[in-house]
Amino acid sequence: MQVLQILKDKGDDGVVTVAPGTSVGAAAEILSTRRIGAVIVSRDGKHPLGIVSERDIVRELGRKGGTCLTDKVDDIMTEKLESCIRTENTDEVMRRMTEGRFRHMPVMEGSEMVGLISIGDVVKARLAELHMEKEALTGMIMGN
């Protein structure tokens, strides 16, 4: 399965972004309200500068305490983003996410971000793929 199928199945909610200079507290509120695990830091919503995840915020809370909530996302974001393209195979994306120990990956078309997928999205797609394969094999064995 390709990444484009995951994006199609997710629908078009768009990627949740925050502007540089946004407070860590505001980013945490967005994560909580939207029930998502990460936000992309971007000036225009299309060109990612970094990513801030729940883990990043929890790490800072553990290190600095509640005072980190007034810090800027720029201070804690991961700047070196791993990204993929729509035609990339989900098995490869899952391997990269697992090896890199990250859970969110921007989907790029040229220099513009067109989506964001999570490890949960990739696992869900893989499970659906395995279910379809199982059903096809069962049908062949049963003679259907």
C-alpha positions as a printed NumPy array, in Angstrom:
array([[  0.   ,   0.   ,   0.   ],
       [  1.148,   3.517,  -0.71 ],
       [  1.042,   6.6  ,   1.519],
       [ -1.496,   8.221,  -0.824],
       [ -4.063,   5.581,   0.182],
       [ -3.585,   6.453,   3.857],
       [ -4.116,  10.144,   3.073],
       [ -7.237,   9.305,   1.081],
       [ -8.623,   7.144,   3.924],
       [ -7.9  ,   9.873,   6.5  ],
       [ -9.896,  12.456,   4.566],
       [ -8.884,  16.064,   4.203],
       [ -8.645,  17.51 ,   7.7  ],
       [ -5.419,  19.232,   6.737],
       [ -2.274,  19.297,   8.804],
       [ -2.452,  21.061,  12.157],
       [  0.295,  23.667,  12.28 ],
       [  1.459,  26.358,  14.667],
       [  3.507,  29.417,  13.83 ],
       [  7.052,  29.87 ,  15.072],
       [  6.956,  31.745,  18.35 ],
       [  3.872,  29.905,  19.606],
       [  4.167,  29.014,  23.277],
       [  4.664,  25.408,  24.323],
       [  1.529,  25.788,  26.472],
       [ -0.554,  26.843,  23.461],
       [  0.794,  23.904,  21.446],
       [ -0.062,  21.531,  24.315],
       [ -3.599,  22.943,  24.385],
       [ -3.995,  22.309,  20.644],
       [ -2.72 ,  18.738,  21.036],
       [ -5.179,  18.132,  23.856],
       [ -8.169,  19.775,  22.189],
       [ -7.617,  18.118,  18.807],
       [ -6.624,  14.786,  20.396],
       [ -3.501,  14.529,  18.249],
       [  0.103,  13.639,  19.02 ],
       [  2.055,  16.317,  17.163],
       [  1.87 ,  19.693,  15.435],
       [  4.006,  20.978,  12.614],
       [  5.742,  24.316,  13.108],
       [  5.284,  26.327,   9.92 ],
       [  4.97 ,  29.961,   8.881],
       [  2.554,  29.222,   6.03 ],
       [  1.119,  25.744,   6.678],
       [  2.955,  24.303,   3.664],
       [  6.663,  24.501,   4.478],
       [  7.534,  22.692,   7.719],
       [ 10.228,  24.164,   9.946],
       [  9.924,  21.495,  12.618],
       [  7.604,  19.285,  14.619],
       [  6.56 ,  19.319,  18.277],
       [  5.106,  16.168,  19.784],
       [  3.576,  15.206,  23.091],
       [  6.858,  13.501,  23.943],
       [  8.811,  16.71 ,  23.346],
       [  6.55 ,  18.601,  25.73 ],
       [  6.634,  15.9  ,  28.414],
       [ 10.436,  15.766,  28.183],
       [ 10.63 ,  19.525,  28.739],
       [  8.15 ,  19.35 ,  31.626],
       [ 10.321,  16.706,  33.251],
       [ 13.467,  18.738,  32.681],
       [ 12.273,  22.266,  33.488],
       [  8.891,  21.904,  35.128],
       [  5.865,  24.029,  34.309],
       [  7.95 ,  27.054,  33.387],
       [  8.587,  25.454,  29.987],
       [  4.976,  26.163,  29.022],
       [  5.888,  29.794,  28.371],
       [  8.857,  28.808,  26.197],
       [  8.482,  28.904,  22.415],
       [  7.917,  25.804,  20.3  ],
       [ 11.013,  26.841,  18.361],
       [ 13.069,  25.924,  21.437],
       [ 11.881,  22.323,  21.674],
       [ 10.861,  21.369,  18.118],
       [ 12.667,  18.727,  16.126],
       [ 14.077,  20.573,  13.133],
       [ 15.477,  17.645,  11.174],
       [ 12.278,  16.117,   9.842],
       [ 12.031,  12.743,   8.19 ],
       [  9.433,  12.977,   5.45 ],
       [  7.949,  10.767,   2.772],
       [  6.162,  11.18 ,  -0.544],
       [  2.672,  10.036,  -1.553],
       [  3.906,   7.148,  -3.694],
       [  6.141,   5.705,  -0.973],
       [  5.33 ,   2.195,   0.231],
       [  3.891,   1.994,   3.749],
       [  6.21 ,  -0.882,   4.672],
       [  9.189,   1.405,   4.031],
       [  7.581,   4.247,   5.991],
       [  6.9  ,   1.907,   8.932],
       [ 10.501,   0.678,   8.856],
       [ 11.86 ,   4.237,   8.882],
       [  9.554,   5.308,  11.71 ],
       [ 10.461,   2.27 ,  13.787],
       [ 14.204,   2.604,  13.234],
       [ 14.148,   6.363,  13.833],
       [ 11.876,   6.003,  16.88 ],
       [  9.437,   8.7  ,  15.807],
       [  5.687,   8.528,  15.317],
       [  4.781,  11.29 ,  12.854],
       [  5.958,  11.96 ,   9.323],
       [  5.101,  14.837,   6.977],
       [  4.103,  13.836,   3.46 ],
       [  5.784,  16.11 ,   0.932],
       [  5.192,  16.982,  -2.685],
       [  8.3  ,  18.806,  -3.752],
       [  9.002,  21.351,  -1.021],
       [  5.357,  21.553,   0.132],
       [  3.717,  19.495,   2.848],
       [  0.513,  17.806,   1.664],
       [ -0.248,  15.674,   4.711],
       [  0.935,  14.155,   7.948],
       [  0.77 ,  10.476,   8.822],
       [  1.303,   8.745,  12.13 ],
       [  2.557,   5.289,  12.984],
       [ -1.046,   4.538,  13.993],
       [ -2.221,   5.419,  10.479],
       [  0.415,   3.132,   8.967],
       [ -0.376,   0.224,  11.311],
       [ -4.123,   0.613,  10.659],
       [ -3.495,   0.518,   6.886],
       [ -1.264,  -2.538,   7.206],
       [ -3.851,  -4.375,   9.32 ],
       [ -6.54 ,  -3.621,   6.733],
       [ -4.226,  -4.923,   4.022],
       [ -3.559,  -8.13 ,   5.979],
       [ -7.298,  -8.617,   6.583],
       [ -8.006,  -8.35 ,   2.844],
       [ -5.229, -10.855,   2.089],
       [ -6.621, -13.257,   4.697],
       [-10.118, -12.984,   3.239],
       [ -8.801, -13.606,  -0.286],
       [ -6.818, -16.669,   0.827],
       [ -9.752, -18.012,   2.817],
       [-11.965, -17.566,  -0.25 ],
       [ -9.491, -19.464,  -2.423],
       [ -9.18 , -22.311,   0.088],
       [-12.962, -22.585,   0.516],
       [-13.48 , -22.42 ,  -3.222],
       [-15.48 , -19.192,  -3.2  ]])
